[in-house]
Amino acid sequence: MTFIELISSLKMGGSGYAVAKKLKITPSTFYKYENGTKLPSNETLDRIIKTYDLDPMKTYLSAYAERIDNPEIANKFRNLKTH
């Protein structure tokens, strides 16, 4: 799963505004995450994990994969087995 897919799934039929409010970030920041133009800090990743009870390894791997310029390596990074 890409980080964009992960962050978009947090809306669960709701709005990005509601997710942003819950995560204590601006709606603009949430939409930048969702559009792939910005990646969250580790602090925000931790808040996402805690708020939505997500697997920390999968969440960090999906976010950090977005920082890898080589698509093949990024895909392998996203698909690493966490358990």
C-alpha positions as CSV (number, residue, x, y, z in Angstrom):
1,M,0.0,0.0,0.0
2,T,1.3,3.4,-0.9
3,F,1.2,6.2,1.7
4,I,-1.3,8.1,-0.5
5,E,-3.6,5.1,-0.4
6,L,-3.1,4.8,3.4
7,I,-3.8,8.5,4.1
8,S,-6.8,8.5,1.8
9,S,-8.2,5.4,3.6
10,L,-8.4,7.4,6.8
11,K,-11.3,9.4,5.5
12,M,-13.5,6.2,5.6
13,G,-16.3,8.0,3.8
14,G,-15.8,11.2,5.7
15,S,-13.8,14.3,4.9
16,G,-10.2,15.2,4.8
17,Y,-11.1,18.1,7.0
18,A,-12.3,15.7,9.7
19,V,-9.2,13.6,9.5
20,A,-7.0,16.8,9.7
21,K,-8.9,18.0,12.8
22,K,-8.5,14.6,14.5
23,L,-4.7,14.6,13.7
24,K,-4.3,18.2,14.7
25,I,-3.0,19.3,11.4
26,T,-4.4,21.8,8.9
27,P,-6.7,20.6,6.1
28,S,-4.2,22.0,3.7
29,T,-1.5,19.7,5.1
30,F,-3.8,16.7,4.9
31,Y,-4.5,17.4,1.3
32,K,-0.8,17.7,0.5
33,Y,-0.2,14.3,2.1
34,E,-3.1,12.9,0.1
35,N,-1.8,14.4,-3.2
36,G,1.7,13.2,-2.5
37,T,3.2,16.7,-2.4
38,K,4.3,16.5,1.2
39,L,5.2,13.7,3.7
40,P,4.5,13.8,7.4
41,S,7.1,14.2,10.1
42,N,7.8,11.2,12.4
43,E,5.7,13.0,15.1
44,T,2.7,13.1,12.7
45,L,3.3,9.5,11.6
46,D,3.2,8.5,15.3
47,R,0.0,10.5,15.8
48,I,-1.6,8.8,12.7
49,I,-0.6,5.4,14.0
50,K,-1.9,6.0,17.5
51,T,-5.2,7.8,16.4
52,Y,-6.1,5.1,13.8
53,D,-4.5,2.1,15.6
54,L,-2.4,1.3,12.5
55,D,0.6,-1.1,12.3
56,P,3.6,1.1,12.9
57,M,5.9,-0.8,10.6
58,K,3.5,-0.7,7.7
59,T,2.8,2.9,8.2
60,Y,6.5,4.0,8.4
61,L,7.4,1.7,5.4
62,S,4.7,3.2,3.3
63,A,5.7,6.7,4.1
64,Y,9.4,6.2,3.8
65,A,9.0,4.4,0.5
66,E,7.7,7.7,-1.0
67,R,11.1,9.2,-0.3
68,I,12.9,6.6,-2.5
69,D,13.4,7.9,-6.1
70,N,13.8,4.4,-7.6
71,P,10.3,3.0,-8.2
72,E,11.4,-0.6,-8.1
73,I,13.2,-0.2,-4.8
74,A,10.3,1.9,-3.4
75,N,7.8,-0.9,-4.3
76,K,10.0,-3.5,-2.6
77,F,10.2,-1.3,0.4
78,R,6.4,-0.9,0.6
79,N,6.0,-4.7,0.3
80,L,8.4,-5.8,3.0
81,K,6.9,-8.3,5.4
82,T,6.4,-6.8,8.8
83,H,5.5,-10.0,10.7
